[in-house]
């Protein structure tokens, strides 16, 4: 149901009539995010353009105990931006300016609605490099990336979003504006509050500006694809590459089902007579790139890869890399519902985890295509199912439990980059333990005593 007319009138006064949506037809696109099988209608959607507007909206929500769910492009995969019943969805996509690119300090100041691709392109135009590259980078916004601490294909070598946030402006639930961090490479004055808000999934404050760290652009890059008869051989190759003290920019894998789906979808020319593909990319100084590429090629051949293909030029490299980026879209064509999951284990346990996923698929008679970041142990078991089939969805839920239980047992985590949100809320206590859960609850109560920010997400 819509919010009280008094609240709607004040929202219209703050942001203008055109930036407040209340009709069911307008609200439907904001009733779900990228997470399959989850939907909930909000009470209204409000678009803010300035920090001052965000602060006014939060003051109003706090005074009236109106729940707020902050949203960017809605590409999240854990239900983090799913509306709570009759909430106010605060959409920041219109806060989309790159405010400053500081070449002297290698930083960029942006608003939360700027897309990851826009940031990467702006950095590249200045001869610089912004490494984080989530699969949704063409549309996902930096505010969401920071709130979820997003990863990406280059995470093995370059790290995740957290490694590139130097500071941020955050509006607290009561409307107070807080700035934390700065352009200094070294700063140990007080608590690192910016790290508290990174990955907080919109439960502690609303991010309105982000100060990002940029790095010099790599001079050279080389891309290769190797195919293997067994997944274990691919995992063995990854272990050997890391043991040789090579840290590739990208070290990704696709299983047989994913390979066939990607080839049918994108016609890249992938080999179909294999159980696993490794996508390997090294970047840096030209001499180092040539040496590392040669070493990786030798390692894969020594382990017995079926075929190894080296990209001849940038166009072919982009084509080969697109095989991994197209994985989700390709798998999504197979069944009505595609559930992209996210579990991470230590690299040494990767082969065990992959075998467990295969066994779970057989046990519960499910279609699961698996791909992911083999270099950092982050797997994406992707369930190809139909949410209308209640009995099958029950089997999917049971399969989830086994996968996450095994990830925890192997010393891993229930999510490497997608976040907890609503989808993984029930698994967090087992992973985090009593002490961590208590501390997180106390922090959340301290910053949001009236519990208006993203209620029901991560934990109650």
Residue pairs with C-beta under 8 A, 6 or more apart in sequence:
1 43
1 86
2 8
2 22
2 43
2 44
2 86
3 11
3 22
3 43
3 44
3 66
3 86
3 88
4 64
7 60
7 64
7 66
8 20
8 22
8 44
10 60
11 20
11 44
11 46
11 57
11 60
11 88
12 20
14 53
14 56
14 57
14 60
15 46
15 47
15 48
15 49
15 53
15 57
19 46
19 47
19 48
19 49
19 94
20 44
20 45
20 46
20 47
21 27
21 30
21 44
21 45
21 46
22 43
22 44
24 41
26 45
27 41
27 42
27 44
27 45
28 41
30 42
30 45
30 71
30 74
30 83
30 89
30 91
31 39
31 40
31 41
31 42
31 83
32 38
32 39
32 40
32 74
32 82
33 71
33 74
33 75
33 76
33 77
33 79
33 80
33 81
33 82
34 74
34 75
34 76
34 77
34 136
35 76
35 77
35 78
35 79
35 82
35 421
35 422
35 423
36 337
36 338
36 339
36 340
36 387
37 337
37 339
37 387
37 393
38 79
38 82
38 422
38 423
39 82
40 82
40 83
40 84
40 85
41 83
41 85
41 86
42 69
42 83
42 84
42 86
42 87
42 88
42 89
43 66
43 86
43 87
43 88
44 88
44 89
45 88
45 89
45 91
46 57
46 88
46 89
46 90
46 91
47 91
47 92
47 93
47 94
48 54
48 57
48 90
48 91
48 92
48 94
48 95
49 94
49 95
50 95
51 169
51 171
51 177
51 208
51 209
54 90
54 92
54 171
54 206
54 208
55 171
55 175
55 176
55 177
56 175
57 68
57 88
57 90
58 68
58 171
58 172
58 173
58 174
58 175
58 206
58 452
59 174
59 175
60 66
61 67
61 68
61 88
61 173
61 452
62 173
62 174
62 175
62 450
62 452
65 450
65 452
66 87
66 88
66 452
67 84
67 86
67 87
67 88
67 451
67 452
67 453
67 454
67 455
68 87
68 88
68 89
68 90
68 206
68 452
68 453
68 454
69 81
69 82
69 83
69 84
69 87
69 88
69 89
69 90
69 202
69 454
70 81
70 89
70 90
70 91
70 92
70 143
70 147
70 202
70 206
70 207
70 453
70 454
71 81
71 89
71 90
71 91
71 92
71 144
72 81
72 91
72 92
72 93
72 112
72 113
72 140
72 141
72 143
72 144
73 93
73 115
73 136
73 139
73 140
73 141
73 144
74 81
75 136
75 139
75 140
75 144
76 144
76 148
76 418
76 419
76 421
77 340
77 342
77 418
77 419
77 423
78 148
78 342
78 415
78 418
78 419
78 420
78 421
78 422
78 423
78 424
79 421
79 422
79 423
79 457
80 147
80 148
80 201
80 202
80 419
80 420
80 421
80 422
80 454
80 457
81 144
81 202
81 421
82 421
82 422
83 89
84 454
84 455
84 456
87 455
90 206
92 111
92 112
92 113
92 141
92 143
92 206
92 207
92 208
93 113
93 141
94 113
95 111
95 112
95 113
95 143
95 208
96 111
96 113
96 114
97 110
97 111
97 114
98 108
98 109
98 110
98 111
98 114
98 118
98 119
98 122
99 109
99 110
99 111
99 209
100 107
100 108
100 109
101 107
101 108
101 122
101 123
101 126
102 108
102 109
102 183
103 126
103 128
105 183
106 128
106 213
106 214
106 215
106 216
107 166
107 183
107 211
107 212
107 213
107 214
108 119
108 122
108 123
108 130
108 211
108 212
108 214
109 209
109 210
109 211
109 212
110 119
110 142
110 209
110 210
110 212
111 143
111 208
111 209
111 210
112 141
112 142
112 143
112 144
112 146
112 207
112 208
112 209
112 210
113 141
113 142
113 143
114 141
114 142
115 137
115 138
115 139
115 140
115 141
115 142
116 130
116 132
116 133
116 134
116 136
116 137
116 138
116 140
116 141
116 142
116 145
116 150
117 137
117 138
117 139
119 130
119 142
119 212
120 130
120 133
120 137
123 129
123 130
123 214
123 217
124 217
126 214
127 216
127 217
128 214
128 215
128 216
128 217
129 214
129 215
129 216
129 217
129 218
130 164
130 212
130 214
131 152
131 154
131 157
131 158
131 159
131 164
131 215
132 145
132 150
132 151
132 152
132 154
132 155
132 158
132 159
132 160
132 161
132 163
132 164
133 152
133 153
133 154
134 140
134 145
134 150
134 151
134 152
134 417
135 152
135 153
135 325
135 328
137 152
140 150
142 210
142 212
143 207
143 210
144 150
145 161
146 161
146 165
146 168
146 197
146 198
146 207
146 210
147 197
147 198
147 199
147 200
147 201
147 202
147 207
148 161
148 199
148 201
148 417
148 418
148 419
149 160
149 161
149 162
149 198
149 199
149 417
149 419
150 160
150 161
150 417
151 160
151 161
151 373
151 376
151 378
151 416
151 417
152 160
152 417
153 250
153 252
153 321
153 324
153 325
153 373
154 249
154 250
155 373
155 376
155 378
155 417
156 247
156 248
156 249
156 250
156 251
156 373
156 375
156 376
157 247
157 248
157 249
157 250
157 283
158 249
160 417
161 198
162 195
162 198
162 199
163 213
164 212
164 213
164 214
165 181
165 194
165 198
165 210
165 211
165 212
165 213
166 181
166 182
166 183
166 194
166 211
166 212
166 213
167 179
167 180
167 181
167 182
167 183
167 194
167 210
167 211
168 179
168 180
168 181
168 194
168 197
168 207
168 209
168 210
168 211
169 177
169 178
169 179
169 207
169 208
169 209
169 210
170 177
170 178
170 179
170 180
170 197
170 204
170 205
170 206
170 207
170 208
171 177
171 178
171 205
171 206
171 208
172 178
172 204
172 205
172 447
173 205
173 447
173 448
173 449
173 450
173 452
173 453
177 208
178 193
178 205
180 193
180 194
180 197
181 187
181 193
181 194
181 211
182 211
183 211
196 204
196 443
197 204
197 205
197 207
199 419
201 419
201 420
201 421
201 454
201 457
201 458
202 453
202 454
202 457
203 444
203 448
203 453
203 454
203 457
203 458
204 443
204 444
204 447
204 448
204 453
205 447
205 453
206 453
218 249
218 283
218 284
219 284
219 285
219 286
220 283
220 284
220 285
220 286
220 289
220 290
221 249
221 281
221 282
221 283
221 289
221 314
221 317
222 281
222 282
222 283
222 289
222 290
222 292
222 293
222 310
222 311
222 317
223 250
223 279
223 280
223 281
223 310
223 311
223 316
223 317
223 320
223 321
224 279
224 280
224 281
224 293
224 296
224 297
224 308
224 309
224 310
224 311
224 320
225 270
225 277
225 278
225 279
225 280
225 308
225 309
225 320
225 323
226 234
226 237
226 277
226 278
226 280
226 300
226 305
226 307
226 308
226 309
227 271
227 273
227 274
227 276
227 277
227 278
227 305
227 306
227 307
227 308
228 234
228 237
228 274
228 275
228 276
228 277
228 278
228 303
228 304
228 305
228 306
229 274
229 275
229 304
229 306
230 275
230 276
231 253
231 255
231 275
231 276
231 351
231 354
231 355
231 358
232 351
232 355
233 276
233 303
233 304
233 305
234 253
234 275
234 276
234 277
234 278
234 374
235 350
235 351
235 354
235 374
236 303
236 351
237 278
237 299
237 300
237 303
237 305
238 251
238 253
238 278
238 347
238 350
238 374
238 375
239 347
239 348
240 299
240 302
240 303
241 248
241 251
241 280
241 295
241 296
241 299
241 375
242 347
242 375
244 295
244 299
246 282
246 292
246 295
246 296
247 375
248 280
248 281
248 282
248 292
248 296
248 375
249 281
249 282
249 283
250 279
250 280
250 281
250 321
250 324
250 375
251 278
251 279
251 280
251 281
251 373
251 374
251 375
251 376
252 278
252 279
252 324
252 371
252 372
252 373
252 374
252 375
253 276
253 277
253 278
253 279
253 371
253 372
253 374
254 262
254 276
254 277
254 279
254 323
254 324
254 327
254 371
255 275
255 276
255 354
255 369
255 370
255 371
256 274
256 275
256 276
257 331
257 367
257 368
257 369
257 370
258 327
258 330
258 331
258 369
258 370
258 371
258 382
259 270
259 271
259 272
259 274
259 277
260 272
261 327
261 330
261 331
261 333
261 334
261 369
262 268
262 270
262 323
262 326
262 327
262 330
263 269
263 270
263 272
264 330
264 333
265 326
265 329
265 330
265 333
266 322
266 323
266 326
266 330
268 319
268 320
268 322
268 323
268 326
270 277
270 323
271 277
271 306
271 307
273 306
274 306
274 307
277 323
278 300
278 305
278 374
279 320
279 321
279 323
279 324
280 296
280 300
281 317
281 321
282 288
282 289
282 292
282 293
282 296
283 289
284 292
293 310
297 308
297 310
300 308
301 308
309 320
311 317
311 319
311 320
324 371
327 369
327 371
327 380
327 382
328 338
328 340
328 380
328 382
331 338
331 369
331 382
331 384
332 338
334 367
334 369
334 384
335 367
335 384
335 385
335 386
336 385
336 386
336 387
336 388
337 383
337 384
337 385
337 386
337 387
338 382
338 383
338 384
338 385
339 382
339 383
339 385
339 396
340 380
340 382
340 418
341 380
341 381
341 382
341 383
341 400
341 403
341 418
342 378
342 379
342 380
342 415
342 416
342 417
342 418
343 353
343 378
343 379
343 381
343 403
343 404
343 407
343 412
343 413
343 414
343 415
343 416
344 376
344 377
344 378
344 379
344 407
344 412
344 413
344 415
344 416
345 352
345 353
345 377
345 379
345 407
345 410
345 411
345 412
346 377
346 410
346 411
346 412
347 374
347 375
347 376
347 377
349 377
349 410
349 411
349 412
350 374
350 377
350 379
352 406
352 410
353 377
353 379
353 406
353 407
353 410
353 412
354 370
354 379
356 402
356 403
356 406
357 368
357 370
357 379
357 381
357 403
358 368
358 370
360 366
360 368
360 399
360 402
360 403
361 367
361 368
361 399
363 399
363 402
364 395
364 396
364 398
364 399
365 395
366 383
366 384
366 385
366 392
366 395
366 396
366 399
367 383
367 384
367 385
368 381
368 382
368 383
368 384
368 399
369 381
369 382
369 384
370 379
370 380
370 381
370 382
371 380
371 382
372 378
372 379
372 380
373 379
373 416
376 416
377 412
377 416
378 416
378 417
381 403
383 396
383 399
385 392
385 393
385 396
386 392
386 393
387 393
404 414
404 424
404 427
404 431
405 430
407 413
407 414
408 414
408 430
408 431
413 431
414 420
414 424
414 427
414 428
414 431
415 424
418 424
420 427
420 428
420 457
420 458
420 459
421 457
421 458
422 456
422 457
425 456
425 457
425 458
425 459
428 437
428 458
428 459
429 437
429 459
432 440
437 459
440 458
440 459
441 459
445 451
